[in-house]
């Protein structure tokens, strides 16, 4: 049973002795997620979030996030061009573990609604690059997980074999994935600090009057680790309009050598989320989850036409993942970066074009909600209608595919100064050609206003 905000915020004083709580409000989307959450207002004007998990998986996520936020020392935070949540304290409410953190301001943008161009997309790419530029000592000093390229590769190989052993993975996919894992050229990356699977709603934006929307905060740090930087770019399969510009901004801002295979590994990781979902269903002995994952894998197998090889340059987005509108977010072997409370809804995880304008809904991740009225305006201002999803979408609809998480909601996936955007240079001729489209997108995005909570 969901706890009331007043019950939750009463526990804030246990995590922060001496705190005087003067207000409480829910932080919820009215769904069936894994955490209860609320916002507490203190007498000194600060606002804090408190989240409580009753199941073991949720408790582990909160514990991991607490460790990660403490690992972000003042020096590490100064290196970031955006805010990360402040760790306040931990306590228990009944049998549930509770984590209290600072509330970050800002609004979110759904992946499919991130516009192309130099504003939001550039800021996202720069924010990811800044996170990846953190020194490895942040992870190692905090006792967090560290994997090199060989270990990442072997973990993925095990996932593929576990999924294939269920007998529900199409032979075309298992062969495709095995070939990718066997391609040595894909696995030459330098292990970097990552969030372990950032998502679009990890980014909090402010609408700068001069530079447009820019990232001012980043939430969901419990996946902080040392590993493959591609894991934080896999979500871009669901951001058709912005993917190229996010990748471009990331490459320009990256402190690491150019990794020509990163986008291919990101594509592989995105596809493997279906496999993770299948393995998760098998582990729980949930036939509904297994059947859902199997249907998605069949659609994926019918939609992919390229190779996952460096020499093939397999970076296009004409695949079943792109038709889905966003990546599945099944519980990985590692962790993801969402800060879900009760905002998880299966129907949001497999979108059609008709759903796109209504897809943005407020979440309970310790920050402001998505501004859903902007979805159609931004798309209409920047592009013609997105291309027809064709036979794949029809097959998905005919099969009743609505998401990759099942329908019970008893599981889910596993937050310095404000951000900056690089000014244009004389070499940005290609981007200047889109100036008119950017002004239109800018006008639409201006209707989003920054908010702390609602």
N, C-alpha and C positions, 0 to 999 in steps of 0.2 A: 504494500500500500504506500502511495506517495506521501511523504511527510509535508507538513505545511511549512511555508517560509519562516514562520515565527519559531517553529520547533528547530529548524535548521540554524537560524541566525543566533538563537540562544546559545548554541554551542561555540560560537565564535569567541566568546570570552575565555573558553577553555584553551583555545589555540593561541589567543592573544590576551594574556592576563592584563587586567586593568582597562580593557577596551570598554567604551560606553556606547552601546548600540542604541541608536535613536530611530531606526527605520528598517523595514524589511519588505522585500518584494520578490515575487517569483522570477526565476530565470528559466523559462520553459516554453516549449512550443506545443504543449498539450499532447505529446506523443507517448510512446511506450518504451523509452530508452532505458539505459542501464544505470543512470545516476539520478538521484534527487539533487536539486540545486536551488540556490537562492542568492540574492544580493543583500548584503547588510550595509547600512549606512551608519557611520560612526559620528560621534559628536564633533570630531575635528574635521568633518567633511569628507573623509576618505570613504570609498566604496570597496567592499571586499566581496569575493565570491566564495561560497562554500558548496562543495560537492560531496555527496555520500554514496558509497557503493555497498551493496549487501552481498554480492556474489564474489567469489574468489578472483575471477578474472578482472573485475572492476577494481577490486582492492589492490591487485598487483599493478594495474595501470596507474592508480593514484600514487602508490608507493614509488613507482618508477619516475613519475613526473616530479614528485617531491625531491628525489635525488638529483634529477636533471636540473631543476631550477636552482638548487643549492650549488650545483657545479658551475653555474653561470655566475662567476665572481664579478665584482665591480669592474675589474679590468676587461673581462670578456664582454660584458654588456657595453662597455664603451666602444668596443670594436663594431658593434652592430648599429646600422643606420635606422633602427626602429626599436620599439620597446618590447621587452619580454615580461611576462607576469612576474610580480614579486612574490617570493615564497614568504608566507606569513606564519604558518604553523599547521600542525596536524592534531587531530583528536579522534574520538569515537562517539558515535551516536547509536546507542544500543549495541548491536553486534556489527554495525557498519563502520568502515574506515572513512574518515572525513579529512579533506584537504582544503585549507583556506589560502587563497591567493589574492593579489590585488586585481581589481577590475580594470581592464584596458578599454579606452574609448575607441570608436571607429565603427565603420559599417563593412559588411561583407558583400562579395559579388559571387554569384553562382558561376561555376566553371564555364558553362555554355554561354554565359552572358558577358564574360570578360572581353572588352572590345580590342580589336587590333590597334596597333599604333604605339606612339611614344609615351603615352600616359600610364595607365594602369599596367599594361603588359610589360613595359620596360621596368617599372618599379618592382613588379613581381620577380622578374629575372634577376634584378640587382639584389633583391632581398635574399633570394636563394643563394646567390653567389657569395653574399656577405656571410651567411651562415656556414657555407662550405669553407670559407676562409678562416674560420676559427681555428686556433692551434689544437693539435691532437691532444695536448696536455689537458684540455678542458674535459675530454672524455676519459682519458686514462686517470687523471687526478681524481675524478669523481667515482672511479670504480665502475664505469659504464661499459657496455659491450663494445668490443673492438674486433673487427674482422678484416683480414686482408683480401685481395682479389681471389686468391685460391680458395679461401674459406667461403666466400660469398658464392663462388661458382659451385662448390661442392654442395652447399645448402640448397641451391636451386636444382641441382641434379637430383638430390634426394626427394625434393618436392615433386618433380616430374615423375619419378619412379613410383612414388606413393599414389599419385593421382592416376597414373596409367594402370596400376595394379587393381584399381577398382573396376576396370573393364568398362568404364563409362566415358573415356576420353577417345574421341575419334582418332583413328590411326594417322590421319593427315596432320593433326595437331601434335601428337606425341612425336612423330618423326621430325616435324618442323622444330620443336623445342629441343629435341636431342641433338639435332644438327647444330643449333645455335650454341648449346652448351659445349659441344665438341670443337667449336671454332675458336682456336687460341687467340685470334686477333680481336675477339670481342672482350677478352678478359685481361687487358693490359692496363687497366685503370689504376690510378693512385688513390688509395683509400683516403677518404676525407671525412670531416665531421658532417653528419647529416641528421635530419629529423626523422629518418626511418620511414618516410612515406608521407610527405606534406600533401595536403589537399587544398583546393581552392578556398574553402572556408577557414583555412588556417591564417589567412591574411586579413588584416584589418586596415581599412583605408580612411584617409581624410581627403576631402576635396579641396586641394590647394588652389587658391584663386588664380595663381599664375601658371602653375605646372600641371594642374588637373589632378585627378585621383592618384594618390601615392600611398604606398604601404607605410603605416605608422606603428603597426604592432603585429606580432606573430604569436599565435597560441598553439597549444598542443605539443609540448616538449617531451612527453614521456618516451618517445622513440629515439631520443638523442643517443647517437652512437657513432662509431667510426666504421665506415663501410663504403658501399658503392654510391657515388653521387647521383647516379641515374634514378635511384629510388625516389628522389624528390622531384623528378620531372615526369614520372610515369602518368600522373594525373592529366597531363596536357593532351592526352588522347581525347579527353572530353571537352577541350577548349579549342575548337576548330579555328575560330576567328583569331585568337591571340597566340596560338602555339608558336608560330614562326618568330614573332616579335619577342616572346618570352625567351625562347632559345637564343635569339640574337643578343638580347640584353645580357643574358647569363654569360654567354661566351665572352662578350666585351668586358664584363666586370670580373670575370673569374680570375682568381689568383693562381690557378693551376694551369698546366699545359693543356692545350687543346686535345680533347678526347674524341676522335672521329667516330668512335663506336658508341658514344653515350646515348644517342637518340635511339639506336637499335636496341640497346639493352633496356632502355626505358619502355620501348614498345613490347619487348619480351616480358618485362615485369608486369606491364598492364594486362597482357593476355593471361599471365599466370595467376592473376587474382581470381579468375574463374576456377582454376585448378585448386587454389587454396580453399575456395568455397566448397568445392567438392570434397576435399580431404576433411574439412571441418564437419561437413554433414556426415561423412562416414564415421568419424571419431565419435560423434554424438548418437550415431545410429538413427539419424533423422531422415527417413525416406523422402519427406517433402523437400528438404534442403538438397539432398542428392539428386532428386529428379529435376529440381530447378537448375542446379549447376549443370547437369547433363544437357538440358535443353539449351542453355546458354552456350555451352561448348559446341553443340551441333551448329548453332547459328554462327558462331565464330568461325568454325571450320569452313562453312560455306562462303563466308565473306572475305577470307584472306586469300590473296593471290600472289604475294611477293615472298621473297626470302628474307630471313633474318641473318644476313651475312654482311660484313663490312664491304666486301667487293660488290655486293648487289645494290648498295646504297639504299637499303630498305627503310626509307624515312617518310614515305607517303602516309597519308591518313585516310586512305580509301579502304576501310576495313570495318568489320563488324563492331569493333570497339567504338569507332567514330560514329557509326550509326546508332549506337546505344545512347549517345549524348553525354555520357560521363562514365568514369571507370567504376567497376564494382569495388566495394570496399569490404571484402570479406576478411575475417580475422586472419592475419598472416602468421607464418611461423615465427616471425619477429613481432613487430608492433607497428601500428600506424600512428597518426598524429591528431586524430580527432579528439574533441573534448566533449563527447556526447553526453547528454543527460537523458532527456526523453524526446529528442528531436528525430529519432531514427524512424523512418517510414519506408517500407519496402517499395512503394510505388514511386518514390523519388529516384530510385536507383536504375530504372530503365525508362528513359524518356523518349517520347515521340515529339515531332515538331509541334503538334498541337499542345503538348504539355509544356513546351519550353517557356512560354510567357508566364506560366503559373508556377514554374519550378522553384523560384526563390521564396523561401519561407524563413522566418526567424528561427534561430537555433538557441540553445542554452549553453553556449560555450564560454560564458564569462565575458561577453561583449555584445555589441549592438546587433540588431537583426539585419537581414538582407532587405534591400529596398526593392520589392517585387514589381513596383509600377514601372521600373526602368527597363525591364527585360525587352519588351517589344519595341520601345522607343530606340534603344541603342542599336538593336538589330536593323530596324527600318532605316536608321540614319546612316549606317555604315555599309550595308550590303543589301543585295537582293535577297529574297528568300533563300535559305540554305537548300542545297541540292536534294532532290528526291531521294529518300532512303531506299526506295526500290524494293526488290523482292525480299531482301533480308528483313526489313522492317515488317513487311506483310506477314512473313513467316513467323516472326516473333509475336506479332499481335494475334495471329491465328492460333499460336500455341499457348496464348495466355500468359506470355512472359511479362511480368511487371517489375521484377527486381531480382537481386542476386542474394538476398538475405533471408528468404522465407517470409513467413507472415506472423510469427509469434512474437517477435521483438524481444526474445530472451537472450539475445546475443548481439554483438556488434564488433566493430573494429576497435581494434585497439585504436606553450603559449610561448640608458643611452639616449641618445638623441633621436629625433624623428628622421624619417628617410629622405633621401635626396634623389633627384633624377638628373642624369647627365644632360647638359645643354647640347643643342644640335651643333654639329660641325659642318664645314664645307663639304665633307664627304658623304653627307646624309641625303644625297639627291634622290635616292629611291624612296625614302620616307617622305621627303617634301612633296612628292607627287601625290601623296594621300592626304595633303593638308586639309582639303575641303571635307573629306570624310571624317577626319579627326575633329574638325570644328563641330560637326554634327554630333559626333559621339560625345564630345565635351559638353555640349549643351544638354544632352540627355543625362549624362552623369552628374551634372550640377544639381539635378533635382534630388539627388541623394544628399542628405545632410548627416553630418557626423552626430552620433548619439552615444551616450554611455550605456544605455540599457534598452530603450524601447523605440 
